[in-house]
Amino acid sequence: MAHTKAAKDELLKRVKRIAGQVQAIERALDREADCAKTLHLVAATRGAINGLLDEIIEDHAREHVAKAGLTDQERAQGLEELLEAIRRYSK
């Protein structure tokens, strides 16, 4: 994903924040924290992951499907990759 190089630092910051959120979930479970608090942590983490997924999907669509100058074969491959990711997410 060469096109992610421009956003690499921002994407890595998001992933590190998500890792911190997952660690907070682990700590909450380990300490037998209130289930409402744990649910909130899980929901927030899911939202962060969804946001990251949305950003990467958008970047992929712009670079590998909608970008001017792509061949039909490149565009078809980019679309198939995108659809496969969406299928996996939908399961």
PDB file of N, CA, C and O in Angstrom:
ATOM      1  N   MET A   1       0.836  -1.172   0.000  1.00  0.00           N
ATOM      2  CA  MET A   1       0.000   0.000   0.000  1.00  0.00           C
ATOM      3  C   MET A   1       0.884   1.239   0.000  1.00  0.00           C
ATOM      4  O   MET A   1       0.988   1.940   1.007  1.00  0.00           O
ATOM      5  N   ALA A   2       1.501   1.495  -1.106  1.00  0.00           N
ATOM      6  CA  ALA A   2       2.400   2.629  -1.204  1.00  0.00           C
ATOM      7  C   ALA A   2       1.696   3.943  -0.909  1.00  0.00           C
ATOM      8  O   ALA A   2       2.313   4.867  -0.379  1.00  0.00           O
ATOM      9  N   HIS A   3       0.435   4.040  -1.237  1.00  0.00           N
ATOM     10  CA  HIS A   3      -0.282   5.289  -1.025  1.00  0.00           C
ATOM     11  C   HIS A   3      -0.501   5.594   0.447  1.00  0.00           C
ATOM     12  O   HIS A   3      -0.816   6.733   0.790  1.00  0.00           O
ATOM     13  N   THR A   4      -0.343   4.614   1.326  1.00  0.00           N
ATOM     14  CA  THR A   4      -0.510   4.878   2.753  1.00  0.00           C
ATOM     15  C   THR A   4       0.738   5.489   3.371  1.00  0.00           C
ATOM     16  O   THR A   4       0.703   5.917   4.525  1.00  0.00           O
ATOM     17  N   LYS A   5       1.837   5.539   2.631  1.00  0.00           N
ATOM     18  CA  LYS A   5       3.060   6.121   3.171  1.00  0.00           C
ATOM     19  C   LYS A   5       2.839   7.559   3.610  1.00  0.00           C
ATOM     20  O   LYS A   5       3.392   7.993   4.621  1.00  0.00           O
ATOM     21  N   ALA A   6       2.038   8.297   2.860  1.00  0.00           N
ATOM     22  CA  ALA A   6       1.771   9.692   3.205  1.00  0.00           C
ATOM     23  C   ALA A   6       1.049   9.794   4.538  1.00  0.00           C
ATOM     24  O   ALA A   6       1.278  10.737   5.296  1.00  0.00           O
ATOM     25  N   ALA A   7       0.191   8.849   4.828  1.00  0.00           N
ATOM     26  CA  ALA A   7      -0.595   8.877   6.063  1.00  0.00           C
ATOM     27  C   ALA A   7      -0.067   7.888   7.100  1.00  0.00           C
ATOM     28  O   ALA A   7      -0.724   7.636   8.110  1.00  0.00           O
ATOM     29  N   LYS A   8       1.109   7.332   6.854  1.00  0.00           N
ATOM     30  CA  LYS A   8       1.644   6.278   7.717  1.00  0.00           C
ATOM     31  C   LYS A   8       1.690   6.691   9.183  1.00  0.00           C
ATOM     32  O   LYS A   8       1.225   5.947  10.046  1.00  0.00           O
ATOM     33  N   ASP A   9       2.237   7.853   9.475  1.00  0.00           N
ATOM     34  CA  ASP A   9       2.365   8.280  10.867  1.00  0.00           C
ATOM     35  C   ASP A   9       1.007   8.398  11.541  1.00  0.00           C
ATOM     36  O   ASP A   9       0.836   7.969  12.682  1.00  0.00           O
ATOM     37  N   GLU A  10       0.042   8.979  10.835  1.00  0.00           N
ATOM     38  CA  GLU A  10      -1.302   9.128  11.405  1.00  0.00           C
ATOM     39  C   GLU A  10      -1.964   7.770  11.614  1.00  0.00           C
ATOM     40  O   GLU A  10      -2.604   7.544  12.641  1.00  0.00           O
ATOM     41  N   LEU A  11      -1.815   6.874  10.656  1.00  0.00           N
ATOM     42  CA  LEU A  11      -2.393   5.538  10.805  1.00  0.00           C
ATOM     43  C   LEU A  11      -1.762   4.793  11.978  1.00  0.00           C
ATOM     44  O   LEU A  11      -2.459   4.130  12.745  1.00  0.00           O
ATOM     45  N   LEU A  12      -0.448   4.905  12.114  1.00  0.00           N
ATOM     46  CA  LEU A  12       0.226   4.234  13.229  1.00  0.00           C
ATOM     47  C   LEU A  12      -0.206   4.811  14.568  1.00  0.00           C
ATOM     48  O   LEU A  12      -0.339   4.066  15.539  1.00  0.00           O
ATOM     49  N   LYS A  13      -0.429   6.118  14.644  1.00  0.00           N
ATOM     50  CA  LYS A  13      -0.929   6.722  15.888  1.00  0.00           C
ATOM     51  C   LYS A  13      -2.295   6.152  16.238  1.00  0.00           C
ATOM     52  O   LYS A  13      -2.575   5.860  17.400  1.00  0.00           O
ATOM     53  N   ARG A  14      -3.141   5.997  15.230  1.00  0.00           N
ATOM     54  CA  ARG A  14      -4.481   5.437  15.470  1.00  0.00           C
ATOM     55  C   ARG A  14      -4.384   4.002  15.966  1.00  0.00           C
ATOM     56  O   ARG A  14      -5.099   3.606  16.887  1.00  0.00           O
ATOM     57  N   VAL A  15      -3.493   3.220  15.351  1.00  0.00           N
ATOM     58  CA  VAL A  15      -3.324   1.820  15.762  1.00  0.00           C
ATOM     59  C   VAL A  15      -2.804   1.750  17.197  1.00  0.00           C
ATOM     60  O   VAL A  15      -3.241   0.896  17.969  1.00  0.00           O
ATOM     61  N   LYS A  16      -1.892   2.621  17.557  1.00  0.00           N
ATOM     62  CA  LYS A  16      -1.369   2.620  18.929  1.00  0.00           C
ATOM     63  C   LYS A  16      -2.446   3.004  19.938  1.00  0.00           C
ATOM     64  O   LYS A  16      -2.484   2.464  21.044  1.00  0.00           O
ATOM     65  N   ARG A  17      -3.322   3.939  19.560  1.00  0.00           N
ATOM     66  CA  ARG A  17      -4.437   4.296  20.444  1.00  0.00           C
ATOM     67  C   ARG A  17      -5.372   3.096  20.607  1.00  0.00           C
ATOM     68  O   ARG A  17      -5.855   2.822  21.706  1.00  0.00           O
ATOM     69  N   ILE A  18      -5.621   2.390  19.516  1.00  0.00           N
ATOM     70  CA  ILE A  18      -6.474   1.198  19.578  1.00  0.00           C
ATOM     71  C   ILE A  18      -5.828   0.138  20.472  1.00  0.00           C
ATOM     72  O   ILE A  18      -6.513  -0.512  21.262  1.00  0.00           O
ATOM     73  N   ALA A  19      -4.515  -0.034  20.348  1.00  0.00           N
ATOM     74  CA  ALA A  19      -3.817  -1.001  21.196  1.00  0.00           C
ATOM     75  C   ALA A  19      -3.967  -0.625  22.667  1.00  0.00           C
ATOM     76  O   ALA A  19      -4.138  -1.495  23.521  1.00  0.00           O
ATOM     77  N   GLY A  20      -3.903   0.656  22.956  1.00  0.00           N
ATOM     78  CA  GLY A  20      -4.108   1.118  24.327  1.00  0.00           C
ATOM     79  C   GLY A  20      -5.526   0.838  24.809  1.00  0.00           C
ATOM     80  O   GLY A  20      -5.738   0.488  25.970  1.00  0.00           O
ATOM     81  N   GLN A  21      -6.486   0.992  23.918  1.00  0.00           N
ATOM     82  CA  GLN A  21      -7.876   0.695  24.278  1.00  0.00           C
ATOM     83  C   GLN A  21      -8.061  -0.790  24.555  1.00  0.00           C
ATOM     84  O   GLN A  21      -8.772  -1.163  25.488  1.00  0.00           O
ATOM     85  N   VAL A  22      -7.432  -1.633  23.759  1.00  0.00           N
ATOM     86  CA  VAL A  22      -7.523  -3.086  23.985  1.00  0.00           C
ATOM     87  C   VAL A  22      -6.880  -3.439  25.325  1.00  0.00           C
ATOM     88  O   VAL A  22      -7.396  -4.282  26.059  1.00  0.00           O
ATOM     89  N   GLN A  23      -5.772  -2.807  25.640  1.00  0.00           N
ATOM     90  CA  GLN A  23      -5.135  -3.052  26.931  1.00  0.00           C
ATOM     91  C   GLN A  23      -6.042  -2.619  28.091  1.00  0.00           C
ATOM     92  O   GLN A  23      -6.070  -3.266  29.137  1.00  0.00           O
ATOM     93  N   ALA A  24      -6.776  -1.528  27.898  1.00  0.00           N
ATOM     94  CA  ALA A  24      -7.718  -1.078  28.930  1.00  0.00           C
ATOM     95  C   ALA A  24      -8.833  -2.107  29.127  1.00  0.00           C
ATOM     96  O   ALA A  24      -9.273  -2.343  30.252  1.00  0.00           O
ATOM     97  N   ILE A  25      -9.283  -2.711  28.042  1.00  0.00           N
ATOM     98  CA  ILE A  25     -10.292  -3.776  28.151  1.00  0.00           C
ATOM     99  C   ILE A  25      -9.717  -4.947  28.943  1.00  0.00           C
ATOM    100  O   ILE A  25     -10.375  -5.486  29.833  1.00  0.00           O
ATOM    101  N   GLU A  26      -8.504  -5.332  28.620  1.00  0.00           N
ATOM    102  CA  GLU A  26      -7.863  -6.441  29.330  1.00  0.00           C
ATOM    103  C   GLU A  26      -7.743  -6.143  30.820  1.00  0.00           C
ATOM    104  O   GLU A  26      -8.025  -7.000  31.657  1.00  0.00           O
ATOM    105  N   ARG A  27      -7.321  -4.919  31.146  1.00  0.00           N
ATOM    106  CA  ARG A  27      -7.205  -4.546  32.559  1.00  0.00           C
ATOM    107  C   ARG A  27      -8.572  -4.577  33.251  1.00  0.00           C
ATOM    108  O   ARG A  27      -8.689  -5.035  34.387  1.00  0.00           O
ATOM    109  N   ALA A  28      -9.591  -4.089  32.562  1.00  0.00           N
ATOM    110  CA  ALA A  28     -10.931  -4.074  33.145  1.00  0.00           C
ATOM    111  C   ALA A  28     -11.414  -5.494  33.425  1.00  0.00           C
ATOM    112  O   ALA A  28     -12.004  -5.758  34.472  1.00  0.00           O
ATOM    113  N   LEU A  29     -11.166  -6.392  32.501  1.00  0.00           N
ATOM    114  CA  LEU A  29     -11.571  -7.787  32.702  1.00  0.00           C
ATOM    115  C   LEU A  29     -10.772  -8.434  33.826  1.00  0.00           C
ATOM    116  O   LEU A  29     -11.317  -9.168  34.650  1.00  0.00           O
ATOM    117  N   ASP A  30      -9.483  -8.154  33.845  1.00  0.00           N
ATOM    118  CA  ASP A  30      -8.617  -8.733  34.870  1.00  0.00           C
ATOM    119  C   ASP A  30      -9.024  -8.256  36.262  1.00  0.00           C
ATOM    120  O   ASP A  30      -8.984  -9.027  37.221  1.00  0.00           O
ATOM    121  N   ARG A  31      -9.410  -7.002  36.369  1.00  0.00           N
ATOM    122  CA  ARG A  31      -9.792  -6.428  37.663  1.00  0.00           C
ATOM    123  C   ARG A  31     -11.271  -6.624  37.982  1.00  0.00           C
ATOM    124  O   ARG A  31     -11.772  -6.151  39.002  1.00  0.00           O
ATOM    125  N   GLU A  32     -11.958  -7.335  37.081  1.00  0.00           N
ATOM    126  CA  GLU A  32     -13.384  -7.581  37.243  1.00  0.00           C
ATOM    127  C   GLU A  32     -14.147  -6.272  37.436  1.00  0.00           C
ATOM    128  O   GLU A  32     -14.968  -6.132  38.343  1.00  0.00           O
ATOM    129  N   ALA A  33     -13.848  -5.324  36.557  1.00  0.00           N
ATOM    130  CA  ALA A  33     -14.488  -4.012  36.593  1.00  0.00           C
ATOM    131  C   ALA A  33     -15.977  -4.139  36.291  1.00  0.00           C
ATOM    132  O   ALA A  33     -16.444  -5.158  35.783  1.00  0.00           O
ATOM    133  N   ASP A  34     -16.695  -3.093  36.613  1.00  0.00           N
ATOM    134  CA  ASP A  34     -18.123  -3.030  36.339  1.00  0.00           C
ATOM    135  C   ASP A  34     -18.373  -3.355  34.865  1.00  0.00           C
ATOM    136  O   ASP A  34     -17.668  -2.858  33.987  1.00  0.00           O
ATOM    137  N   CYS A  35     -19.386  -4.199  34.598  1.00  0.00           N
ATOM    138  CA  CYS A  35     -19.626  -4.630  33.218  1.00  0.00           C
ATOM    139  C   CYS A  35     -20.021  -3.462  32.314  1.00  0.00           C
ATOM    140  O   CYS A  35     -19.697  -3.472  31.126  1.00  0.00           O
ATOM    141  N   ALA A  36     -20.715  -2.456  32.856  1.00  0.00           N
ATOM    142  CA  ALA A  36     -21.082  -1.300  32.033  1.00  0.00           C
ATOM    143  C   ALA A  36     -19.827  -0.560  31.562  1.00  0.00           C
ATOM    144  O   ALA A  36     -19.756  -0.122  30.414  1.00  0.00           O
ATOM    145  N   LYS A  37     -18.853  -0.423  32.437  1.00  0.00           N
ATOM    146  CA  LYS A  37     -17.599   0.235  32.064  1.00  0.00           C
ATOM    147  C   LYS A  37     -16.874  -0.582  30.991  1.00  0.00           C
ATOM    148  O   LYS A  37     -16.351  -0.029  30.023  1.00  0.00           O
ATOM    149  N   THR A  38     -16.851  -1.889  31.173  1.00  0.00           N
ATOM    150  CA  THR A  38     -16.190  -2.766  30.203  1.00  0.00           C
ATOM    151  C   THR A  38     -16.894  -2.700  28.848  1.00  0.00           C
ATOM    152  O   THR A  38     -16.237  -2.657  27.808  1.00  0.00           O
ATOM    153  N   LEU A  39     -18.215  -2.693  28.859  1.00  0.00           N
ATOM    154  CA  LEU A  39     -18.967  -2.555  27.606  1.00  0.00           C
ATOM    155  C   LEU A  39     -18.623  -1.245  26.908  1.00  0.00           C
ATOM    156  O   LEU A  39     -18.458  -1.210  25.689  1.00  0.00           O
ATOM    157  N   HIS A  40     -18.516  -0.183  27.674  1.00  0.00           N
ATOM    158  CA  HIS A  40     -18.166   1.115  27.113  1.00  0.00           C
ATOM    159  C   HIS A  40     -16.780   1.070  26.460  1.00  0.00           C
ATOM    160  O   HIS A  40     -16.578   1.611  25.372  1.00  0.00           O
ATOM    161  N   LEU A  41     -15.842   0.428  27.132  1.00  0.00           N
ATOM    162  CA  LEU A  41     -14.484   0.300  26.580  1.00  0.00           C
ATOM    163  C   LEU A  41     -14.487  -0.487  25.270  1.00  0.00           C
ATOM    164  O   LEU A  41     -13.824  -0.108  24.304  1.00  0.00           O
ATOM    165  N   VAL A  42     -15.241  -1.586  25.250  1.00  0.00           N
ATOM    166  CA  VAL A  42     -15.319  -2.406  24.040  1.00  0.00           C
ATOM    167  C   VAL A  42     -15.972  -1.628  22.905  1.00  0.00           C
ATOM    168  O   VAL A  42     -15.506  -1.673  21.767  1.00  0.00           O
ATOM    169  N   ALA A  43     -17.050  -0.916  23.215  1.00  0.00           N
ATOM    170  CA  ALA A  43     -17.739  -0.135  22.182  1.00  0.00           C
ATOM    171  C   ALA A  43     -16.831   0.962  21.624  1.00  0.00           C
ATOM    172  O   ALA A  43     -16.812   1.201  20.417  1.00  0.00           O
ATOM    173  N   ALA A  44     -16.091   1.618  22.492  1.00  0.00           N
ATOM    174  CA  ALA A  44     -15.180   2.669  22.038  1.00  0.00           C
ATOM    175  C   ALA A  44     -14.081   2.090  21.159  1.00  0.00           C
ATOM    176  O   ALA A  44     -13.695   2.695  20.159  1.00  0.00           O
ATOM    177  N   THR A  45     -13.581   0.922  21.532  1.00  0.00           N
ATOM    178  CA  THR A  45     -12.537   0.275  20.737  1.00  0.00           C
ATOM    179  C   THR A  45     -13.077  -0.141  19.378  1.00  0.00           C
ATOM    180  O   THR A  45     -12.412   0.027  18.356  1.00  0.00           O
ATOM    181  N   ARG A  46     -14.271  -0.678  19.374  1.00  0.00           N
ATOM    182  CA  ARG A  46     -14.890  -1.066  18.096  1.00  0.00           C
ATOM    183  C   ARG A  46     -15.069   0.162  17.203  1.00  0.00           C
ATOM    184  O   ARG A  46     -14.817   0.094  16.000  1.00  0.00           O
ATOM    185  N   GLY A  47     -15.496   1.268  17.778  1.00  0.00           N
ATOM    186  CA  GLY A  47     -15.638   2.502  17.008  1.00  0.00           C
ATOM    187  C   GLY A  47     -14.315   2.963  16.423  1.00  0.00           C
ATOM    188  O   GLY A  47     -14.258   3.406  15.276  1.00  0.00           O
ATOM    189  N   ALA A  48     -13.254   2.860  17.207  1.00  0.00           N
ATOM    190  CA  ALA A  48     -11.929   3.261  16.724  1.00  0.00           C
ATOM    191  C   ALA A  48     -11.462   2.356  15.592  1.00  0.00           C
ATOM    192  O   ALA A  48     -10.892   2.833  14.611  1.00  0.00           O
ATOM    193  N   ILE A  49     -11.696   1.070  15.718  1.00  0.00           N
ATOM    194  CA  ILE A  49     -11.321   0.126  14.660  1.00  0.00           C
ATOM    195  C   ILE A  49     -12.138   0.396  13.405  1.00  0.00           C
ATOM    196  O   ILE A  49     -11.603   0.384  12.296  1.00  0.00           O
ATOM    197  N   ASN A  50     -13.433   0.640  13.578  1.00  0.00           N
ATOM    198  CA  ASN A  50     -14.279   0.955  12.424  1.00  0.00           C
ATOM    199  C   ASN A  50     -13.797   2.226  11.720  1.00  0.00           C
ATOM    200  O   ASN A  50     -13.793   2.289  10.491  1.00  0.00           O
ATOM    201  N   GLY A  51     -13.397   3.222  12.481  1.00  0.00           N
ATOM    202  CA  GLY A  51     -12.883   4.453  11.889  1.00  0.00           C
ATOM    203  C   GLY A  51     -11.610   4.206  11.091  1.00  0.00           C
ATOM    204  O   GLY A  51     -11.438   4.754  10.002  1.00  0.00           O
ATOM    205  N   LEU A  52     -10.724   3.385  11.632  1.00  0.00           N
ATOM    206  CA  LEU A  52      -9.491   3.032  10.928  1.00  0.00           C
ATOM    207  C   LEU A  52      -9.819   2.271   9.650  1.00  0.00           C
ATOM    208  O   LEU A  52      -9.253   2.551   8.593  1.00  0.00           O
ATOM    209  N   LEU A  53     -10.724   1.317   9.748  1.00  0.00           N
ATOM    210  CA  LEU A  53     -11.140   0.551   8.571  1.00  0.00           C
ATOM    211  C   LEU A  53     -11.728   1.465   7.511  1.00  0.00           C
ATOM    212  O   LEU A  53     -11.401   1.340   6.331  1.00  0.00           O
ATOM    213  N   ASP A  54     -12.597   2.389   7.923  1.00  0.00           N
ATOM    214  CA  ASP A  54     -13.196   3.328   6.974  1.00  0.00           C
ATOM    215  C   ASP A  54     -12.137   4.137   6.243  1.00  0.00           C
ATOM    216  O   ASP A  54     -12.220   4.329   5.030  1.00  0.00           O
ATOM    217  N   GLU A  55     -11.153   4.606   6.975  1.00  0.00           N
ATOM    218  CA  GLU A  55     -10.102   5.421   6.363  1.00  0.00           C
ATOM    219  C   GLU A  55      -9.292   4.617   5.345  1.00  0.00           C
ATOM    220  O   GLU A  55      -8.996   5.104   4.254  1.00  0.00           O
ATOM    221  N   ILE A  56      -8.941   3.399   5.705  1.00  0.00           N
ATOM    222  CA  ILE A  56      -8.147   2.576   4.792  1.00  0.00           C
ATOM    223  C   ILE A  56      -8.970   2.171   3.576  1.00  0.00           C
ATOM    224  O   ILE A  56      -8.449   2.143   2.461  1.00  0.00           O
ATOM    225  N   ILE A  57     -10.250   1.857   3.775  1.00  0.00           N
ATOM    226  CA  ILE A  57     -11.122   1.531   2.641  1.00  0.00           C
ATOM    227  C   ILE A  57     -11.229   2.725   1.699  1.00  0.00           C
ATOM    228  O   ILE A  57     -11.129   2.572   0.481  1.00  0.00           O
ATOM    229  N   GLU A  58     -11.431   3.908   2.261  1.00  0.00           N
ATOM    230  CA  GLU A  58     -11.539   5.099   1.421  1.00  0.00           C
ATOM    231  C   GLU A  58     -10.249   5.336   0.628  1.00  0.00           C
ATOM    232  O   GLU A  58     -10.294   5.608  -0.571  1.00  0.00           O
ATOM    233  N   ASP A  59      -9.113   5.232   1.300  1.00  0.00           N
ATOM    234  CA  ASP A  59      -7.836   5.408   0.610  1.00  0.00           C
ATOM    235  C   ASP A  59      -7.667   4.392  -0.508  1.00  0.00           C
ATOM    236  O   ASP A  59      -7.213   4.727  -1.602  1.00  0.00           O
ATOM    237  N   HIS A  60      -8.036   3.146  -0.226  1.00  0.00           N
ATOM    238  CA  HIS A  60      -7.915   2.091  -1.233  1.00  0.00           C
ATOM    239  C   HIS A  60      -8.821   2.387  -2.432  1.00  0.00           C
ATOM    240  O   HIS A  60      -8.395   2.267  -3.580  1.00  0.00           O
ATOM    241  N   ALA A  61     -10.061   2.771  -2.163  1.00  0.00           N
ATOM    242  CA  ALA A  61     -10.998   3.058  -3.250  1.00  0.00           C
ATOM    243  C   ALA A  61     -10.489   4.209  -4.111  1.00  0.00           C
ATOM    244  O   ALA A  61     -10.553   4.139  -5.338  1.00  0.00           O
ATOM    245  N   ARG A  62      -9.991   5.250  -3.489  1.00  0.00           N
ATOM    246  CA  ARG A  62      -9.492   6.400  -4.253  1.00  0.00           C
ATOM    247  C   ARG A  62      -8.249   6.047  -5.079  1.00  0.00           C
ATOM    248  O   ARG A  62      -8.101   6.495  -6.216  1.00  0.00           O
ATOM    249  N   GLU A  63      -7.374   5.251  -4.499  1.00  0.00           N
ATOM    250  CA  GLU A  63      -6.101   4.955  -5.156  1.00  0.00           C
ATOM    251  C   GLU A  63      -6.193   3.804  -6.151  1.00  0.00           C
ATOM    252  O   GLU A  63      -5.535   3.839  -7.191  1.00  0.00           O
ATOM    253  N   HIS A  64      -6.996   2.786  -5.854  1.00  0.00           N
ATOM    254  CA  HIS A  64      -6.991   1.570  -6.659  1.00  0.00           C
ATOM    255  C   HIS A  64      -8.271   1.306  -7.441  1.00  0.00           C
ATOM    256  O   HIS A  64      -8.360   0.317  -8.169  1.00  0.00           O
ATOM    257  N   VAL A  65      -9.256   2.176  -7.296  1.00  0.00           N
ATOM    258  CA  VAL A  65     -10.499   2.004  -8.047  1.00  0.00           C
ATOM    259  C   VAL A  65     -10.846   3.268  -8.832  1.00  0.00           C
ATOM    260  O   VAL A  65     -11.167   3.191 -10.019  1.00  0.00           O
ATOM    261  N   ALA A  66     -10.786   4.420  -8.184  1.00  0.00           N
ATOM    262  CA  ALA A  66     -11.264   5.663  -8.802  1.00  0.00           C
ATOM    263  C   ALA A  66     -10.171   6.533  -9.412  1.00  0.00           C
ATOM    264  O   ALA A  66     -10.476   7.500 -10.111  1.00  0.00           O
ATOM    265  N   LYS A  67      -8.933   6.216  -9.167  1.00  0.00           N
ATOM    266  CA  LYS A  67      -7.829   7.065  -9.636  1.00  0.00           C
ATOM    267  C   LYS A  67      -7.769   7.090 -11.163  1.00  0.00           C
ATOM    268  O   LYS A  67      -7.840   6.055 -11.826  1.00  0.00           O
ATOM    269  N   ALA A  68      -7.639   8.288 -11.689  1.00  0.00           N
ATOM    270  CA  ALA A  68      -7.499   8.436 -13.142  1.00  0.00           C
ATOM    271  C   ALA A  68      -6.212   7.759 -13.601  1.00  0.00           C
ATOM    272  O   ALA A  68      -5.199   7.780 -12.903  1.00  0.00           O
ATOM    273  N   GLY A  69      -6.269   7.173 -14.763  1.00  0.00           N
ATOM    274  CA  GLY A  69      -5.081   6.560 -15.353  1.00  0.00           C
ATOM    275  C   GLY A  69      -4.905   5.087 -15.059  1.00  0.00           C
ATOM    276  O   GLY A  69      -3.985   4.464 -15.588  1.00  0.00           O
ATOM    277  N   LEU A  70      -5.754   4.516 -14.238  1.00  0.00           N
ATOM    278  CA  LEU A  70      -5.661   3.080 -13.981  1.00  0.00           C
ATOM    279  C   LEU A  70      -6.136   2.312 -15.205  1.00  0.00           C
ATOM    280  O   LEU A  70      -7.042   2.748 -15.915  1.00  0.00           O
ATOM    281  N   THR A  71      -5.521   1.176 -15.439  1.00  0.00           N
ATOM    282  CA  THR A  71      -6.027   0.314 -16.504  1.00  0.00           C
ATOM    283  C   THR A  71      -7.290  -0.372 -16.011  1.00  0.00           C
ATOM    284  O   THR A  71      -7.559  -0.401 -14.811  1.00  0.00           O
ATOM    285  N   ASP A  72      -8.058  -0.920 -16.931  1.00  0.00           N
ATOM    286  CA  ASP A  72      -9.260  -1.661 -16.535  1.00  0.00           C
ATOM    287  C   ASP A  72      -8.902  -2.825 -15.624  1.00  0.00           C
ATOM    288  O   ASP A  72      -9.624  -3.120 -14.672  1.00  0.00           O
ATOM    289  N   GLN A  73      -7.787  -3.485 -15.917  1.00  0.00           N
ATOM    290  CA  GLN A  73      -7.356  -4.618 -15.090  1.00  0.00           C
ATOM    291  C   GLN A  73      -6.981  -4.150 -13.677  1.00  0.00           C
ATOM    292  O   GLN A  73      -7.355  -4.794 -12.697  1.00  0.00           O
ATOM    293  N   GLU A  74      -6.255  -3.052 -13.566  1.00  0.00           N
ATOM    294  CA  GLU A  74      -5.885  -2.523 -12.248  1.00  0.00           C
ATOM    295  C   GLU A  74      -7.130  -2.114 -11.460  1.00  0.00           C
ATOM    296  O   GLU A  74      -7.235  -2.379 -10.262  1.00  0.00           O
ATOM    297  N   ARG A  75      -8.058  -1.473 -12.139  1.00  0.00           N
ATOM    298  CA  ARG A  75      -9.295  -1.029 -11.499  1.00  0.00           C
ATOM    299  C   ARG A  75     -10.111  -2.242 -11.018  1.00  0.00           C
ATOM    300  O   ARG A  75     -10.644  -2.232  -9.908  1.00  0.00           O
ATOM    301  N   ALA A  76     -10.205  -3.282 -11.855  1.00  0.00           N
ATOM    302  CA  ALA A  76     -10.945  -4.490 -11.486  1.00  0.00           C
ATOM    303  C   ALA A  76     -10.287  -5.181 -10.295  1.00  0.00           C
ATOM    304  O   ALA A  76     -10.979  -5.651  -9.392  1.00  0.00           O
ATOM    305  N   GLN A  77      -8.964  -5.244 -10.287  1.00  0.00           N
ATOM    306  CA  GLN A  77      -8.263  -5.864  -9.166  1.00  0.00           C
ATOM    307  C   GLN A  77      -8.488  -5.063  -7.889  1.00  0.00           C
ATOM    308  O   GLN A  77      -8.745  -5.639  -6.832  1.00  0.00           O
ATOM    309  N   GLY A  78      -8.393  -3.747  -7.978  1.00  0.00           N
ATOM    310  CA  GLY A  78      -8.630  -2.896  -6.813  1.00  0.00           C
ATOM    311  C   GLY A  78     -10.030  -3.070  -6.262  1.00  0.00           C
ATOM    312  O   GLY A  78     -10.230  -3.099  -5.047  1.00  0.00           O
ATOM    313  N   LEU A  79     -10.998  -3.184  -7.155  1.00  0.00           N
ATOM    314  CA  LEU A  79     -12.388  -3.386  -6.738  1.00  0.00           C
ATOM    315  C   LEU A  79     -12.549  -4.735  -6.054  1.00  0.00           C
ATOM    316  O   LEU A  79     -13.211  -4.822  -5.020  1.00  0.00           O
ATOM    317  N   GLU A  80     -11.959  -5.785  -6.608  1.00  0.00           N
ATOM    318  CA  GLU A  80     -12.068  -7.108  -6.002  1.00  0.00           C
ATOM    319  C   GLU A  80     -11.440  -7.129  -4.608  1.00  0.00           C
ATOM    320  O   GLU A  80     -11.987  -7.736  -3.687  1.00  0.00           O
ATOM    321  N   GLU A  81     -10.302  -6.472  -4.458  1.00  0.00           N
ATOM    322  CA  GLU A  81      -9.661  -6.396  -3.142  1.00  0.00           C
ATOM    323  C   GLU A  81     -10.567  -5.676  -2.143  1.00  0.00           C
ATOM    324  O   GLU A  81     -10.697  -6.095  -0.993  1.00  0.00           O
ATOM    325  N   LEU A  82     -11.176  -4.612  -2.589  1.00  0.00           N
ATOM    326  CA  LEU A  82     -12.083  -3.846  -1.744  1.00  0.00           C
ATOM    327  C   LEU A  82     -13.304  -4.671  -1.343  1.00  0.00           C
ATOM    328  O   LEU A  82     -13.696  -4.686  -0.176  1.00  0.00           O
ATOM    329  N   LEU A  83     -13.894  -5.347  -2.307  1.00  0.00           N
ATOM    330  CA  LEU A  83     -15.067  -6.173  -2.027  1.00  0.00           C
ATOM    331  C   LEU A  83     -14.736  -7.319  -1.081  1.00  0.00           C
ATOM    332  O   LEU A  83     -15.539  -7.651  -0.208  1.00  0.00           O
ATOM    333  N   GLU A  84     -13.581  -7.919  -1.239  1.00  0.00           N
ATOM    334  CA  GLU A  84     -13.170  -9.008  -0.342  1.00  0.00           C
ATOM    335  C   GLU A  84     -13.029  -8.504   1.092  1.00  0.00           C
ATOM    336  O   GLU A  84     -13.443  -9.182   2.033  1.00  0.00           O
ATOM    337  N   ALA A  85     -12.453  -7.328   1.259  1.00  0.00           N
ATOM    338  CA  ALA A  85     -12.324  -6.753   2.602  1.00  0.00           C
ATOM    339  C   ALA A  85     -13.687  -6.486   3.212  1.00  0.00           C
ATOM    340  O   ALA A  85     -13.906  -6.751   4.395  1.00  0.00           O
ATOM    341  N   ILE A  86     -14.603  -5.963   2.411  1.00  0.00           N
ATOM    342  CA  ILE A  86     -15.963  -5.680   2.893  1.00  0.00           C
ATOM    343  C   ILE A  86     -16.676  -6.978   3.248  1.00  0.00           C
ATOM    344  O   ILE A  86     -17.375  -7.040   4.259  1.00  0.00           O
ATOM    345  N   ARG A  87     -16.510  -8.010   2.435  1.00  0.00           N
ATOM    346  CA  ARG A  87     -17.132  -9.309   2.739  1.00  0.00           C
ATOM    347  C   ARG A  87     -16.626  -9.852   4.067  1.00  0.00           C
ATOM    348  O   ARG A  87     -17.409 -10.329   4.888  1.00  0.00           O
ATOM    349  N   ARG A  88     -15.335  -9.779   4.272  1.00  0.00           N
ATOM    350  CA  ARG A  88     -14.749 -10.286   5.525  1.00  0.00           C
ATOM    351  C   ARG A  88     -15.267  -9.498   6.714  1.00  0.00           C
ATOM    352  O   ARG A  88     -15.563 -10.074   7.762  1.00  0.00           O
ATOM    353  N   TYR A  89     -15.377  -8.201   6.562  1.00  0.00           N
ATOM    354  CA  TYR A  89     -15.859  -7.366   7.641  1.00  0.00           C
ATOM    355  C   TYR A  89     -17.320  -7.654   7.965  1.00  0.00           C
ATOM    356  O   TYR A  89     -17.736  -7.592   9.122  1.00  0.00           O
ATOM    357  N   SER A  90     -18.080  -7.964   6.946  1.00  0.00           N
ATOM    358  CA  SER A  90     -19.520  -8.173   7.115  1.00  0.00           C
ATOM    359  C   SER A  90     -19.868  -9.469   7.830  1.00  0.00           C
ATOM    360  O   SER A  90     -20.995  -9.629   8.299  1.00  0.00           O
ATOM    361  N   LYS A  91     -18.933 -10.387   7.921  1.00  0.00           N
ATOM    362  CA  LYS A  91     -19.208 -11.693   8.544  1.00  0.00           C
ATOM    363  C   LYS A  91     -19.366 -11.573  10.041  1.00  0.00           C
ATOM    364  O   LYS A  91     -19.601 -12.574  10.719  1.00  0.00           O
TER     365      LYS A  91
END
